[in-house]
Amino acid sequence: MAQKYAFLIDAERCIFCRACVVACKLENHVGSQWQRNDVILIGPDQTKNPAMYPVFMNCQHCEKPACIAACPVENKAIEKRDDGVVLIIPDKCVGDEMCVYACPYGALRLAPRKNKYGYNVVDKCTYCVHKLDRDADAPGSNQPACVMTCPNRALEFGLRDELMAKVRREGREILNIDKYGMGPGNIILKPREVRVANALTGSKMMSVAGWSFDLKDLRVGNSADVTPVG
């Protein structure tokens, strides 16, 4: 059985520079009207601890992808590889956006780019799949562009089992975003509290669990906002 790939996301390290978003665009020739990944900053809210929190809007490459189940195309326009990578097959896509609406993580977008049949196609994060089979010392390496660019190592990429072993060694907790039983593949570390409640007023602050992590509601650049070109 093939091992699965995953991102390890440590939001404590994120400085919200969004270099990962720019790197993805350059590596994958993503146009200015849409993006495959994003970082959303929620907050500030002084009743929560931490008061602000960056959320990474990447495809989760789920164990049971809702996008594949929703795709109406015969033989499916979305595939899941043995290594866990979920990919759009552009020339099978008819652009009806059923997968966009089905994804609970807001990871797919209809792009202003057409396939050979004239349909606008859905696009999303692919883990820079064209690099995965390269040697680590090859030009451009074999890591996703976002991981290579992050200046503070908020993103790591590798085999999921190895990343989980690292999390256990470091004693970190994982944020559970699997509300829908999809089995999201990426590992998101739960941020640790960074502030102390006001001892004089006795005010209380909620932990990160107080934040809403309904990722679909946080998505920007919805398909409806994209004007198809070409």
Backbone as CSV, one residue per row, in Angstrom:
resi,resn,N_x,N_y,N_z,CA_x,CA_y,CA_z,C_x,C_y,C_z
1,MET,0.848,-1.198,0.000,0.000,0.000,0.000,0.874,1.235,0.000
2,ALA,0.618,2.145,-0.940,1.439,3.354,-1.068,1.230,4.271,0.138
3,GLN,2.314,4.910,0.552,2.208,5.881,1.633,1.615,7.172,1.099
4,LYS,0.926,7.887,1.973,0.220,9.100,1.584,1.051,10.342,1.899
5,TYR,0.940,11.337,1.022,1.592,12.623,1.250,0.672,13.543,2.051
6,ALA,1.280,14.564,2.676,0.493,15.533,3.436,1.312,16.784,3.697
7,PHE,0.603,17.870,3.969,1.210,19.072,4.535,1.161,18.964,6.052
8,LEU,2.190,19.483,6.711,2.167,19.725,8.149,2.163,21.236,8.316
9,ILE,1.104,21.763,8.914,0.885,23.208,8.983,0.974,23.670,10.432
10,ASP,1.921,24.558,10.707,2.104,25.113,12.047,1.816,26.606,11.983
11,ALA,0.569,26.977,12.287,0.150,28.370,12.156,0.887,29.293,13.127
12,GLU,1.468,28.743,14.192,2.236,29.577,15.118,3.420,30.239,14.415
13,ARG,3.921,29.585,13.377,5.090,30.087,12.666,4.730,31.046,11.526
14,CYS,3.454,31.084,11.154,3.038,31.897,10.017,3.115,33.383,10.351
15,ILE,3.747,34.162,9.467,3.838,35.611,9.646,2.934,36.344,8.661
16,PHE,2.081,35.604,7.983,1.071,36.154,7.067,1.699,36.986,5.948
17,CYS,2.822,36.517,5.458,3.460,37.209,4.334,2.841,36.801,2.998
18,ARG,2.181,35.660,2.977,1.511,35.104,1.806,2.478,34.790,0.668
19,ALA,3.737,34.583,1.021,4.711,34.162,0.018,4.329,32.815,-0.586
20,CYS,3.661,31.975,0.187,3.235,30.668,-0.309,2.244,30.814,-1.461
21,VAL,1.382,31.813,-1.379,0.387,32.040,-2.423,1.071,32.486,-3.714
22,VAL,2.022,33.404,-3.582,2.750,33.904,-4.753,3.583,32.778,-5.386
23,ALA,4.246,31.980,-4.549,5.077,30.888,-5.063,4.253,29.884,-5.844
24,CYS,3.058,29.586,-5.357,2.175,28.651,-6.052,1.791,29.189,-7.421
25,LYS,1.487,30.467,-7.477,1.116,31.071,-8.757,2.258,30.969,-9.767
26,LEU,3.471,31.274,-9.312,4.613,31.257,-10.222,4.948,29.832,-10.678
27,GLU,4.924,28.894,-9.760,5.290,27.516,-10.086,4.280,26.860,-11.019
28,ASN,3.006,27.155,-10.787,1.947,26.445,-11.505,1.264,27.291,-12.583
29,HIS,1.828,28.461,-12.861,1.290,29.337,-13.907,-0.182,29.657,-13.662
30,VAL,-0.477,29.998,-12.422,-1.841,30.347,-12.024,-2.056,31.830,-12.310
31,GLY,-3.151,32.156,-12.972,-3.425,33.528,-13.359,-3.760,34.430,-12.187
32,SER,-3.880,35.710,-12.477,-4.122,36.709,-11.434,-5.546,36.682,-10.913
33,GLN,-6.473,36.045,-11.638,-7.878,36.078,-11.247,-8.284,34.981,-10.269
34,TRP,-7.415,34.037,-10.007,-7.754,32.987,-9.058,-6.480,32.442,-8.434
35,GLN,-6.602,31.583,-7.467,-5.445,30.988,-6.818,-5.778,29.586,-6.336
36,ARG,-4.729,28.780,-6.245,-4.916,27.396,-5.800,-4.863,27.282,-4.290
37,ASN,-4.181,28.194,-3.647,-4.093,28.181,-2.187,-4.286,29.596,-1.675
38,ASP,-4.495,29.725,-0.397,-4.634,31.051,0.199,-4.381,30.942,1.700
39,VAL,-4.144,32.078,2.311,-4.031,32.171,3.768,-4.987,33.270,4.204
40,ILE,-5.901,32.933,5.093,-6.884,33.884,5.600,-6.549,34.186,7.064
41,LEU,-6.500,35.453,7.413,-6.249,35.833,8.805,-7.578,36.144,9.469
42,ILE,-7.945,35.363,10.481,-9.186,35.611,11.194,-8.856,36.322,12.511
43,GLY,-9.708,37.240,12.896,-9.450,38.071,14.060,-9.168,39.508,13.621
44,PRO,-8.715,40.370,14.548,-8.461,40.038,15.955,-9.736,40.005,16.794
45,ASP,-9.702,39.163,17.793,-10.787,39.054,18.760,-10.136,38.847,20.124
46,GLN,-10.178,39.880,20.949,-9.464,39.834,22.223,-10.080,38.875,23.226
47,THR,-11.231,38.280,22.898,-11.813,37.292,23.807,-11.253,35.903,23.544
48,LYS,-10.430,35.773,22.511,-9.887,34.459,22.160,-8.376,34.459,22.324
49,ASN,-7.835,33.278,22.459,-6.403,33.135,22.713,-5.864,32.006,21.841
50,PRO,-5.092,32.279,20.774,-4.607,33.595,20.368,-5.694,34.474,19.767
51,ALA,-5.434,35.791,19.736,-6.443,36.749,19.275,-6.585,36.751,17.762
52,MET,-5.543,36.342,17.053,-5.596,36.233,15.599,-5.054,34.871,15.196
53,TYR,-5.534,34.391,14.046,-5.142,33.047,13.649,-5.143,32.940,12.138
54,PRO,-4.023,32.514,11.515,-3.996,32.320,10.065,-4.518,30.927,9.694
55,VAL,-5.384,30.876,8.702,-5.960,29.618,8.243,-5.494,29.360,6.823
56,PHE,-4.933,28.187,6.578,-4.427,27.818,5.264,-5.542,27.162,4.458
57,MET,-5.832,27.740,3.302,-6.947,27.280,2.471,-6.435,26.382,1.344
58,ASN,-5.781,25.301,1.704,-5.274,24.348,0.723,-6.246,23.183,0.570
59,CYS,-6.162,22.499,-0.568,-6.891,21.247,-0.709,-6.410,20.272,0.353
60,GLN,-7.332,19.551,0.955,-7.000,18.616,2.024,-6.659,17.216,1.505
61,HIS,-6.845,16.963,0.211,-6.540,15.652,-0.369,-7.117,14.542,0.530
62,CYS,-8.441,14.603,0.660,-9.159,13.779,1.639,-9.086,12.286,1.318
63,GLU,-9.296,11.501,2.368,-9.381,10.054,2.212,-10.648,9.676,1.441
64,LYS,-11.744,10.406,1.702,-13.014,10.183,1.013,-13.462,11.507,0.404
65,PRO,-12.880,11.890,-0.717,-13.120,13.235,-1.253,-14.572,13.464,-1.675
66,ALA,-15.178,14.505,-1.126,-16.541,14.867,-1.516,-16.580,15.333,-2.966
67,CYS,-15.477,15.907,-3.444,-15.456,16.414,-4.817,-15.606,15.285,-5.829
68,ILE,-14.963,14.159,-5.571,-15.073,13.026,-6.501,-16.487,12.466,-6.482
69,ALA,-17.055,12.351,-5.283,-18.416,11.826,-5.175,-19.411,12.720,-5.901
70,ALA,-19.171,14.039,-5.892,-20.119,14.986,-6.484,-19.944,15.152,-7.982
71,CYS,-18.800,14.791,-8.515,-18.519,15.006,-9.940,-19.523,14.217,-10.788
72,PRO,-20.275,14.896,-11.674,-21.311,14.211,-12.449,-20.793,13.567,-13.733
73,VAL,-19.515,13.791,-14.044,-18.970,13.298,-15.306,-18.808,11.772,-15.247
74,GLU,-19.198,11.106,-16.302,-19.011,9.660,-16.374,-17.519,9.338,-16.293
75,ASN,-17.161,8.375,-15.459,-15.764,8.000,-15.200,-14.975,9.079,-14.465
76,LYS,-15.644,10.148,-14.036,-15.112,11.184,-13.143,-14.004,12.040,-13.770
77,ALA,-14.100,13.333,-13.492,-13.082,14.288,-13.929,-12.089,14.576,-12.811
78,ILE,-12.204,13.856,-11.698,-11.291,13.993,-10.566,-10.830,12.595,-10.176
79,GLU,-9.540,12.458,-9.914,-9.004,11.156,-9.528,-8.219,11.264,-8.222
80,LYS,-8.157,10.155,-7.509,-7.344,10.061,-6.299,-6.269,9.010,-6.534
81,ARG,-5.014,9.424,-6.491,-3.913,8.511,-6.745,-3.642,7.622,-5.537
82,ASP,-2.856,6.590,-5.740,-2.526,5.670,-4.654,-1.770,6.371,-3.527
83,ASP,-1.029,7.445,-3.864,-0.276,8.165,-2.832,-1.105,9.249,-2.149
84,GLY,-2.424,9.260,-2.408,-3.327,10.167,-1.718,-3.569,11.489,-2.406
85,VAL,-2.853,11.786,-3.471,-2.999,13.066,-4.157,-4.285,13.051,-4.985
86,VAL,-5.112,14.077,-4.799,-6.368,14.217,-5.535,-6.154,15.243,-6.645
87,LEU,-6.481,14.856,-7.884,-6.186,15.698,-9.045,-7.406,15.878,-9.934
88,ILE,-7.536,17.092,-10.485,-8.517,17.371,-11.524,-7.955,16.868,-12.861
89,ILE,-8.807,16.265,-13.685,-8.425,15.893,-15.050,-9.052,16.939,-15.967
90,PRO,-8.285,17.959,-16.373,-8.875,19.126,-17.043,-9.730,18.797,-18.259
91,ASP,-9.289,17.890,-19.110,-10.028,17.636,-20.342,-11.289,16.802,-20.141
92,LYS,-11.532,16.348,-18.916,-12.802,15.693,-18.602,-13.767,16.651,-17.904
93,CYS,-13.258,17.767,-17.411,-14.071,18.699,-16.611,-15.032,19.470,-17.510
94,VAL,-16.294,19.596,-17.064,-17.290,20.361,-17.810,-17.657,21.658,-17.089
95,GLY,-16.950,21.955,-15.994,-17.101,23.241,-15.325,-18.427,23.491,-14.658
96,ASP,-19.144,22.447,-14.239,-20.458,22.666,-13.628,-20.370,23.010,-12.143
97,GLU,-19.189,22.898,-11.556,-18.899,23.334,-10.174,-19.558,22.493,-9.091
98,MET,-20.076,21.328,-9.409,-20.643,20.494,-8.354,-19.588,20.150,-7.305
99,CYS,-18.351,19.938,-7.744,-17.272,19.643,-6.808,-16.955,20.846,-5.931
100,VAL,-17.047,22.043,-6.513,-16.785,23.275,-5.765,-17.750,23.394,-4.600
101,TYR,-19.033,23.151,-4.879,-20.058,23.261,-3.841,-19.969,22.128,-2.827
102,ALA,-19.498,20.972,-3.253,-19.452,19.813,-2.360,-18.299,19.878,-1.373
103,CYS,-17.194,20.518,-1.746,-16.012,20.522,-0.875,-16.267,21.321,0.392
104,PRO,-16.163,20.712,1.568,-16.421,21.444,2.809,-15.276,22.364,3.216
105,TYR,-14.177,22.328,2.482,-13.010,23.129,2.837,-12.762,24.289,1.881
106,GLY,-13.671,24.518,0.953,-13.536,25.658,0.061,-12.269,25.644,-0.759
107,ALA,-11.826,24.453,-1.167,-10.502,24.329,-1.783,-10.510,24.393,-3.304
108,LEU,-11.682,24.273,-3.919,-11.747,24.241,-5.379,-12.362,25.528,-5.910
109,ARG,-11.901,25.931,-7.093,-12.422,27.135,-7.724,-12.543,26.919,-9.225
110,LEU,-13.574,27.506,-9.814,-13.674,27.501,-11.269,-12.723,28.560,-11.803
111,ALA,-11.814,28.157,-12.653,-10.772,29.051,-13.154,-11.129,29.600,-14.531
112,PRO,-10.672,30.795,-14.832,-10.907,31.361,-16.172,-9.929,30.780,-17.186
113,ARG,-9.887,29.473,-17.220,-9.002,28.759,-18.132,-9.803,27.604,-18.731
114,LYS,-9.745,27.449,-20.050,-10.599,26.483,-20.722,-9.816,25.262,-21.186
115,ASN,-10.525,24.128,-21.203,-9.912,22.914,-21.749,-10.130,22.865,-23.258
116,LYS,-9.727,21.784,-23.868,-9.786,21.712,-25.333,-11.204,21.643,-25.875
117,TYR,-12.170,21.428,-24.990,-13.563,21.382,-25.413,-14.298,22.705,-25.162
118,GLY,-13.575,23.691,-24.631,-14.159,25.003,-24.426,-14.793,25.233,-23.071
119,TYR,-14.682,24.258,-22.151,-15.246,24.418,-20.813,-14.228,25.069,-19.878
120,ASN,-14.697,26.029,-19.073,-13.855,26.495,-17.971,-13.678,25.347,-16.989
121,VAL,-12.477,25.163,-16.490,-12.182,24.010,-15.639,-11.952,24.424,-14.193
122,VAL,-12.222,23.498,-13.299,-11.986,23.705,-11.873,-10.503,23.479,-11.581
123,ASP,-9.985,24.253,-10.641,-8.564,24.169,-10.303,-8.409,24.127,-8.788
124,LYS,-7.272,23.585,-8.336,-7.008,23.492,-6.902,-5.549,23.124,-6.666
125,CYS,-5.155,23.060,-5.398,-3.809,22.624,-5.016,-3.578,21.176,-5.443
126,THR,-2.380,20.920,-5.988,-2.022,19.563,-6.415,-0.805,19.018,-5.677
127,TYR,-0.344,19.712,-4.630,0.932,19.376,-3.978,2.109,19.531,-4.958
128,CYS,1.927,20.373,-6.001,2.955,20.480,-7.057,3.348,19.071,-7.523
129,VAL,2.342,18.349,-7.977,2.504,16.920,-8.277,3.577,16.663,-9.333
130,HIS,3.823,17.636,-10.188,4.837,17.460,-11.234,6.255,17.382,-10.665
131,LYS,6.410,17.700,-9.361,7.731,17.676,-8.745,7.966,16.435,-7.874
132,LEU,6.929,15.678,-7.577,7.022,14.646,-6.548,7.992,13.523,-6.903
133,ASP,8.132,13.222,-8.166,9.001,12.109,-8.568,10.448,12.527,-8.787
134,ARG,10.755,13.778,-8.568,12.130,14.247,-8.732,12.992,13.831,-7.549
135,ASP,14.316,13.864,-7.745,15.243,13.717,-6.637,15.255,15.018,-5.826
136,ALA,15.562,14.897,-4.549,15.551,16.080,-3.681,16.552,17.134,-4.135
137,ASP,17.659,16.695,-4.769,18.678,17.650,-5.199,18.510,18.084,-6.653
138,ALA,17.387,17.740,-7.273,17.117,18.159,-8.647,16.808,19.652,-8.683
139,PRO,17.001,20.297,-9.827,16.626,21.722,-9.934,15.161,21.923,-9.557
140,GLY,14.907,22.825,-8.638,13.547,23.041,-8.163,13.124,22.112,-7.053
141,SER,13.982,21.158,-6.719,13.730,20.209,-5.624,12.474,19.379,-5.919
142,ASN,12.039,18.604,-4.928,10.829,17.786,-5.072,9.779,18.178,-4.040
143,GLN,9.886,19.399,-3.541,8.934,19.903,-2.569,7.979,20.899,-3.233
144,PRO,6.740,21.004,-2.749,5.828,22.017,-3.282,6.419,23.415,-3.147
145,ALA,6.078,24.274,-4.081,6.644,25.621,-4.108,6.346,26.397,-2.833
146,CYS,5.156,26.218,-2.287,4.789,26.962,-1.072,5.693,26.596,0.094
147,VAL,6.024,25.307,0.205,6.882,24.834,1.293,8.292,25.393,1.145
148,MET,8.799,25.393,-0.088,10.147,25.883,-0.332,10.271,27.372,-0.048
149,THR,9.175,28.112,-0.239,9.214,29.566,-0.136,8.962,30.080,1.272
150,CYS,8.209,29.350,2.082,7.841,29.839,3.419,9.081,30.233,4.212
151,PRO,9.218,31.508,4.601,10.444,31.962,5.272,10.562,31.511,6.722
152,ASN,9.463,31.061,7.307,9.495,30.724,8.732,9.122,29.266,8.990
153,ARG,9.139,28.448,7.938,8.891,27.016,8.035,7.545,26.705,8.709
154,ALA,6.523,27.472,8.320,5.173,27.177,8.813,4.575,25.985,8.076
155,LEU,5.161,25.628,6.935,4.682,24.513,6.125,5.784,23.476,5.973
156,GLU,5.406,22.223,6.121,6.289,21.112,5.779,5.500,20.152,4.913
157,PHE,6.222,19.343,4.146,5.561,18.393,3.250,6.341,17.094,3.253
158,GLY,5.618,15.990,3.237,6.282,14.693,3.190,5.281,13.573,3.351
159,LEU,5.784,12.404,3.696,4.902,11.265,3.941,4.143,11.493,5.239
160,ARG,2.863,11.245,5.213,2.009,11.582,6.350,2.423,10.851,7.623
161,ASP,2.766,9.582,7.497,3.160,8.819,8.684,4.399,9.420,9.339
162,GLU,5.351,9.879,8.538,6.573,10.478,9.085,6.272,11.817,9.746
163,LEU,5.390,12.591,9.154,5.020,13.874,9.758,4.259,13.662,11.069
164,MET,3.388,12.648,11.110,2.668,12.357,12.349,3.625,11.915,13.445
165,ALA,4.648,11.159,13.087,5.644,10.738,14.070,6.370,11.945,14.649
166,LYS,6.655,12.922,13.812,7.299,14.147,14.292,6.400,14.894,15.267
167,VAL,5.110,14.977,14.949,4.157,15.652,15.835,4.138,14.981,17.203
168,ARG,4.132,13.655,17.212,4.111,12.929,18.492,5.398,13.162,19.280
169,ARG,6.529,13.169,18.582,7.807,13.408,19.270,7.836,14.780,19.936
170,GLU,7.252,15.755,19.287,7.284,17.123,19.805,6.144,17.407,20.778
171,GLY,5.265,16.442,20.968,4.184,16.604,21.937,3.150,17.637,21.563
172,ARG,2.953,17.873,20.269,1.972,18.860,19.823,0.598,18.218,19.642
173,GLU,-0.434,19.042,19.734,-1.807,18.595,19.492,-2.209,18.940,18.066
174,ILE,-3.107,18.144,17.517,-3.584,18.349,16.154,-4.991,18.937,16.195
175,LEU,-5.218,19.937,15.347,-6.532,20.551,15.242,-7.431,19.660,14.397
176,ASN,-8.556,19.275,14.939,-9.481,18.388,14.232,-10.448,19.215,13.392
177,ILE,-10.311,19.131,12.071,-11.229,19.854,11.191,-12.126,18.883,10.414
178,ASP,-12.138,17.627,10.826,-12.901,16.615,10.092,-14.337,16.561,10.607
179,LYS,-15.119,17.598,10.282,-16.512,17.656,10.710,-17.418,16.747,9.884
180,TYR,-16.958,16.383,8.704,-17.854,15.759,7.735,-17.457,14.334,7.362
181,GLY,-16.462,13.775,8.032,-16.070,12.403,7.776,-15.347,12.198,6.457
182,MET,-14.731,13.259,5.944,-14.014,13.169,4.676,-12.589,12.631,4.855
183,GLY,-12.062,12.702,6.067,-10.692,12.266,6.315,-9.656,13.182,5.678
184,PRO,-9.656,14.480,6.016,-8.681,15.393,5.420,-7.261,14.936,5.687
185,GLY,-6.411,14.996,4.659,-5.070,14.436,4.767,-4.068,15.320,5.467
186,ASN,-4.224,16.637,5.368,-3.233,17.536,5.932,-3.295,17.566,7.448
187,ILE,-2.147,17.843,8.063,-2.028,17.855,9.522,-1.880,19.309,9.962
188,ILE,-2.843,19.785,10.734,-2.828,21.168,11.200,-2.588,21.164,12.708
189,LEU,-1.507,21.768,13.128,-1.176,21.799,14.548,-2.046,22.821,15.278
190,LYS,-2.519,22.432,16.449,-3.319,23.340,17.257,-2.395,24.396,17.872
191,PRO,-2.688,25.676,17.695,-1.824,26.711,18.274,-1.944,26.728,19.790
192,ARG,-0.832,26.995,20.431,-0.828,27.067,21.890,-1.219,28.465,22.347
193,GLU,-1.788,28.552,23.549,-2.198,29.848,24.074,-0.975,30.739,24.254
194,VAL,-1.155,32.012,23.920,-0.018,32.935,23.941,-0.200,34.092,24.907
195,ARG,-1.397,34.199,25.494,-1.649,35.316,26.399,-2.178,34.795,27.732
196,VAL,-2.033,35.627,28.760,-2.534,35.311,30.091,-3.745,36.195,30.361
197,ALA,-4.793,35.597,30.908,-6.001,36.364,31.214,-5.684,37.490,32.186
198,ASN,-6.422,38.590,32.074,-6.225,39.763,32.919,-6.528,39.410,34.370
199,ALA,-5.493,39.372,35.192,-5.653,38.944,36.587,-6.451,39.949,37.399
200,LEU,-6.434,41.239,37.003,-7.138,42.260,37.765,-8.638,42.228,37.509
201,THR,-9.027,42.032,36.261,-10.453,42.046,35.933,-11.065,40.655,35.983
202,GLY,-10.192,39.642,35.998,-10.701,38.277,36.014,-11.321,37.865,34.702
203,SER,-11.007,38.611,33.639,-11.597,38.284,32.337,-11.086,36.939,31.855
204,LYS,-11.929,36.260,31.111,-11.574,34.954,30.589,-11.515,34.999,29.071
205,MET,-10.609,34.220,28.525,-10.471,34.137,27.075,-10.623,32.698,26.644
206,MET,-11.286,32.502,25.515,-11.445,31.165,24.977,-10.170,30.738,24.280
207,SER,-9.929,29.440,24.256,-8.788,28.901,23.525,-9.093,28.930,22.044
208,VAL,-8.182,28.377,21.260,-8.376,28.354,19.813,-9.647,27.613,19.425
209,ALA,-10.139,26.756,20.312,-11.375,26.039,20.015,-12.545,26.995,19.849
210,GLY,-12.388,28.240,20.363,-13.451,29.227,20.225,-13.577,29.796,18.837
211,TRP,-12.550,29.620,18.014,-12.610,30.128,16.647,-13.454,29.198,15.783
212,SER,-14.099,29.770,14.774,-14.829,28.975,13.798,-13.863,28.470,12.741
213,PHE,-13.886,27.173,12.479,-13.033,26.606,11.454,-13.866,25.983,10.340
214,ASP,-14.981,26.659,10.026,-15.746,26.259,8.851,-15.060,26.911,7.659
215,LEU,-14.093,26.190,7.080,-13.201,26.784,6.100,-13.928,27.298,4.871
216,LYS,-15.010,26.669,4.500,-15.707,27.100,3.295,-16.238,28.520,3.450
217,ASP,-16.653,28.897,4.659,-17.163,30.237,4.892,-16.056,31.289,4.820
218,LEU,-14.796,30.859,4.976,-13.690,31.796,4.975,-13.110,32.031,3.597
219,ARG,-13.536,31.241,2.628,-12.923,31.295,1.307,-13.126,32.647,0.641
220,VAL,-12.089,33.131,-0.029,-12.187,34.312,-0.863,-11.938,33.899,-2.294
221,GLY,-12.292,34.777,-3.232,-12.086,34.449,-4.634,-13.031,33.359,-5.096
222,ASN,-14.311,33.462,-4.729,-15.283,32.466,-5.135,-15.408,32.412,-6.652
223,SER,-15.850,31.297,-7.168,-15.983,31.140,-8.601,-16.868,32.224,-9.204
224,ALA,-17.874,32.664,-8.446,-18.785,33.683,-8.952,-18.078,35.019,-9.177
225,ASP,-16.941,35.213,-8.503,-16.205,36.455,-8.639,-15.233,36.436,-9.818
226,VAL,-15.117,35.293,-10.479,-14.156,35.144,-11.564,-14.852,35.426,-12.893
227,THR,-14.249,36.303,-13.685,-14.748,36.577,-15.019,-13.960,35.742,-16.016
228,PRO,-14.574,34.738,-16.642,-13.841,33.898,-17.597,-13.257,34.746,-18.719
229,VAL,-12.077,34.393,-19.127,-11.403,35.098,-20.216,-11.015,34.097,-21.283
230,GLY,-10.752,34.581,-22.472,-10.264,33.726,-23.555,-11.381,32.975,-24.257
